[in-house]
């Protein structure tokens, strides 16, 4: 697989979380060679940030495996509607829920909309996130700190608390953390701090829910070609994005989706409180 940056033209989007429809090259959300096996047949999944990037890949993979999907997204209507069409093309149903995950009432209402629409919720994928690179910690304002934490970890609490009102034995929560939780990220201090919190949240919630037989796991991506990258990094960073990995390239969302399928399915029935690292060979600790 050639590096993404070899084909990427200079690009910089001005507003988070970014628009996938405006990226070049377009991220790959599922491989042509992927073979579904009805691993999630009859399930209902809620995916935050499901309109694009890793969230789109997860949503499409889950739909291919037989799940109906509810997508929570901020304001990227074009991306969300495209993902909805892709899901419906698989024969599954898709509910779009537009709103701000920093608002706890919105999160509760979103879960209720899913249950009202589909009658249940079996899978929660906490995935929405934001980052604001800063070279100097002094430049991290109170406002930035609040936005980053409310989006990246508070919302995970909000959705988990709401979804657990309806989840039962055999259901599953999957949280998107990051390689930055396991190694230093000097330009993303607040972001990496939230990802460390997500990792600990995953482990603690897993043991808390073990008696209820609801599993909680995480996926820690390395550099992945998503709208968040072109909406937060400058062109020089984008040009070399992913070259620090052992594989000397960034990953595609399509390379993340199967990890979420594994954790959502019965294939991982004896796994809880764990994190799968999909990072191109970055060495991590913990």
Secondary structure, DSSP 8 states (H G I E B T S, - for coil): ---HHHH--S---SSTT--GGG-SS----S-TT-----TTTT-EEEEETTTSHHHHHHHHHHHHTT-EEEEEESS-HHHHHHHHHHHHHTT--EEEEES-TT-HHHHHHHHHHHHHHHS---EEEE--------SSGGG--HHHHHHHHIIIIIHHHHHHHHHTTT--TT-EEEEEEEGGGTS--TT-HHHHHHHHHHHHHHHHHHHHHGGGT-EEEEEEE-SB-SHHHHTTS-HHHHHTTTTTSTTSS-B-THHHHHHHHHHHSGGGTT--S-EEEESSS-----
